[in-house]
């Protein structure tokens, strides 16, 4: 094989680097969505207080749109990590001497004993921001007088959407305390030394 030939290991490493770049971009975008949500909520609340109308019903769609975008990006970040652990690492390890660690950080940071409480706290924060605030806005709307049939219907649809987002946030929270080890690559055709 010539020096300029691309090996499977180089391709897998290049794929890993691209996935990490995508993760980095998505993490930055996801984290900035929190600030965008807070700013949007503040704008809706300020408009509601100055107009004294049903503008509070704008808060749930704003939070839902940004919350869903946050959830989708968070899931893609996790999916990239899962793909690295379960697909890339074993394929690369198959071309290396047995026992050679590959992309160890992908599994190491998930073994932290404080991971589960940290993930639970993150879930609570996400639920508060993207579901609790819109739910509170809906309660304020329902308690503020006698809503008309159209605005009442809109508020009920919004409440169901908030409940749907909350369900998805909990479903994708990944609260498992321990994760199964990355499967060992097939060692066909290799001599294996047992201790």
Secondary structure, DSSP 8 states (H G I E B T S, - for coil): --TT---HHHHHHHHHHHHHHHHHHHHHHHHHHHHHHHHHHHHHHHHHHHH-SGGGHHHHHHHHHHHHHHHHHHHHHHHHHHHIIIIIHHHHHTTS-TT---STHHHHGGG-TTHHHHHHHHHHHHHIIIIIHHHHHHHHHHHSS---HHHHHHHHHHHHHHHHHHHHHHHTS---SS---------TTS-----
